[in-house]
Amino acid sequence: MAKTIEEHRSGCPINLTLEVLGDRWSLIVIRDVMFGNRRHFREILRNSEEGIASNILADRLKRLVESGMLTREDDPSHRQKALYSLTEMSIALVPLLAEMGAWGRRFRPVSEDLAIRAELLENGGRSFWNEFMDELRALHLGKPLPAGTPSALARLTDAYLEVKARQDAAG
């Protein structure tokens, strides 16, 4: 249930955003669902670059569902699994995540493999962000894409895998 303005620290849009996304893990979980297409608890847990603990992940997933950033459904392929999906609210974070990635690349000591997607998003600009958001809407919300639409997610993933393979080959 949505809180009223009186139940928040203030009605400032930045404060209200930080109340949902300002902890250490929420944006990381959204990033992993968004860019890694990790839709199950175990996928997120096992593939977390940052090593999120299972109890923290369970808490963040619960909070993100409660705040409307993710949905949780029973996975039809396995009775004991839940499938997490992005909502329109979380898909709308693509420009923010792209800008955060660009800032991080400029001012922080990033690794090449983990920065390549940020570089592609930065260089691709709004048109690429919009393509990626449309693809996320198709994957998570079931909105159809026109036939023959190139996959922005595949482009981001392929770039990451190419850098990773080059790093692994170099030793």
C-alpha positions as CSV (number, residue, x, y, z in Angstrom):
1,M,0.0,0.0,0.0
2,A,1.4,3.4,-1.0
3,K,2.4,5.8,1.8
4,T,0.9,9.2,2.1
5,I,3.2,12.3,1.9
6,E,3.0,12.6,5.7
7,E,4.5,9.1,6.1
8,H,7.7,10.2,4.3
9,R,10.6,12.3,5.5
10,S,9.6,14.9,2.9
11,G,7.8,15.3,-0.4
12,C,11.1,16.1,-2.2
13,P,11.3,13.9,-5.3
14,I,15.0,13.0,-4.6
15,N,14.2,12.0,-1.1
16,L,11.2,9.9,-2.2
17,T,13.4,8.2,-4.8
18,L,16.1,7.5,-2.2
19,E,13.5,6.0,0.2
20,V,13.0,3.3,-2.4
21,L,16.5,3.0,-4.0
22,G,18.9,4.6,-1.6
23,D,20.1,1.6,0.3
24,R,23.3,-0.3,-0.6
25,W,21.6,-3.2,-2.5
26,S,18.3,-2.2,-4.2
27,L,19.8,-0.7,-7.4
28,I,22.3,-3.6,-7.6
29,V,19.4,-6.1,-7.5
30,I,17.6,-4.1,-10.2
31,R,20.8,-3.9,-12.3
32,D,21.2,-7.7,-12.1
33,V,17.6,-8.3,-13.2
34,M,17.9,-5.7,-15.9
35,F,21.3,-6.3,-17.4
36,G,21.9,-9.9,-16.4
37,N,18.3,-11.0,-17.1
38,R,18.5,-12.8,-13.7
39,R,14.9,-13.6,-12.8
40,H,15.2,-16.1,-10.0
41,F,16.6,-15.7,-6.4
42,R,19.4,-18.3,-6.9
43,E,20.5,-16.7,-10.2
44,I,20.8,-13.3,-8.5
45,L,22.5,-14.7,-5.5
46,R,25.1,-16.9,-7.3
47,N,26.0,-14.3,-10.0
48,S,26.2,-11.2,-7.7
49,E,29.6,-9.6,-8.4
50,E,29.3,-7.8,-5.1
51,G,28.5,-11.0,-3.1
52,I,25.1,-10.2,-1.6
53,A,24.1,-12.4,1.3
54,S,21.0,-14.5,0.9
55,N,19.1,-12.8,3.8
56,I,19.9,-9.4,2.4
57,L,18.8,-10.4,-1.1
58,A,15.5,-11.9,0.3
59,D,14.9,-8.6,2.1
60,R,15.6,-6.4,-0.9
61,L,13.5,-8.5,-3.3
62,K,10.6,-8.3,-0.8
63,R,11.0,-4.5,-0.5
64,L,11.3,-4.0,-4.2
65,V,8.1,-6.0,-4.8
66,E,6.3,-4.1,-2.0
67,S,7.4,-0.7,-3.5
68,G,6.3,-1.7,-7.0
69,M,9.7,-1.9,-8.6
70,L,9.5,-5.7,-9.2
71,T,6.7,-8.2,-9.5
72,R,7.0,-11.7,-8.2
73,E,5.1,-14.6,-9.7
74,D,5.3,-18.4,-9.3
75,D,7.5,-19.8,-12.0
76,P,5.4,-22.2,-14.2
77,S,8.5,-24.3,-14.9
78,H,9.2,-25.1,-11.2
79,R,6.8,-25.1,-8.3
80,Q,9.3,-23.9,-5.7
81,K,10.8,-21.0,-7.8
82,A,9.6,-17.4,-8.1
83,L,10.1,-15.4,-11.2
84,Y,10.9,-11.7,-10.7
85,S,10.1,-9.1,-13.3
86,L,10.8,-5.5,-13.7
87,T,7.9,-3.1,-13.7
88,E,7.6,0.1,-15.7
89,M,8.9,2.1,-12.7
90,S,12.2,0.1,-12.7
91,I,12.5,0.0,-16.5
92,A,12.3,3.9,-16.4
93,L,15.5,3.8,-14.4
94,V,17.6,2.9,-17.5
95,P,18.6,6.6,-18.1
96,L,19.5,7.0,-14.4
97,L,21.6,3.8,-14.5
98,A,23.2,4.9,-17.7
99,E,24.2,8.2,-16.2
100,M,25.4,6.5,-13.0
101,G,27.6,4.2,-15.1
102,A,29.0,7.1,-17.1
103,W,29.8,8.9,-13.9
104,G,31.4,5.8,-12.4
105,R,33.5,5.3,-15.6
106,R,34.7,8.9,-15.4
107,F,35.5,9.2,-11.7
108,R,36.0,5.7,-10.2
109,P,38.5,2.8,-10.9
110,V,36.3,0.5,-12.9
111,S,37.1,-2.8,-14.4
112,E,37.0,-3.0,-18.2
113,D,34.6,-6.0,-18.3
114,L,32.1,-4.5,-15.9
115,A,32.3,-1.0,-17.5
116,I,31.7,-2.0,-21.1
117,R,27.9,-2.0,-20.8
118,A,28.1,1.5,-19.2
119,E,30.3,2.6,-22.1
120,L,27.8,1.3,-24.7
121,L,24.9,3.0,-22.9
122,E,26.7,6.3,-22.6
123,N,27.8,6.2,-26.3
124,G,24.4,5.0,-27.5
125,G,22.5,7.8,-25.8
126,R,18.8,8.2,-25.4
127,S,17.9,6.3,-28.6
128,F,19.8,3.2,-27.4
129,W,18.3,3.6,-23.9
130,N,14.8,3.7,-25.5
131,E,15.6,0.6,-27.5
132,F,16.7,-1.2,-24.4
133,M,13.7,-0.1,-22.4
134,D,11.4,-1.3,-25.2
135,E,13.1,-4.7,-25.1
136,L,12.8,-4.8,-21.3
137,R,9.1,-4.1,-21.6
138,A,8.8,-7.0,-24.0
139,L,10.8,-9.4,-21.7
140,H,9.2,-8.3,-18.4
141,L,5.8,-6.8,-19.3
142,G,4.9,-8.8,-22.4
143,K,4.7,-5.8,-24.7
144,P,5.4,-7.0,-28.2
145,L,8.4,-5.7,-30.2
146,P,8.2,-5.2,-34.0
147,A,9.6,-8.2,-35.9
148,G,13.2,-7.9,-36.7
149,T,14.0,-5.5,-33.8
150,P,17.7,-5.9,-32.9
151,S,18.3,-6.9,-29.3
152,A,19.9,-4.2,-27.2
153,L,20.3,-6.7,-24.3
154,A,22.2,-9.1,-26.6
155,R,24.5,-6.2,-27.8
156,L,25.3,-5.3,-24.1
157,T,25.8,-9.0,-23.2
158,D,27.9,-9.8,-26.2
159,A,30.2,-6.8,-25.5
160,Y,30.6,-7.9,-21.9
161,L,31.4,-11.5,-23.0
162,E,33.9,-10.3,-25.6
163,V,35.8,-8.3,-23.0
164,K,35.6,-11.1,-20.5
165,A,37.0,-13.7,-23.0
166,R,39.8,-11.4,-24.0
167,Q,40.7,-10.9,-20.3
168,D,40.6,-14.6,-19.7
169,A,42.8,-15.3,-22.7
170,A,45.3,-12.8,-21.5
171,G,45.6,-14.7,-18.3
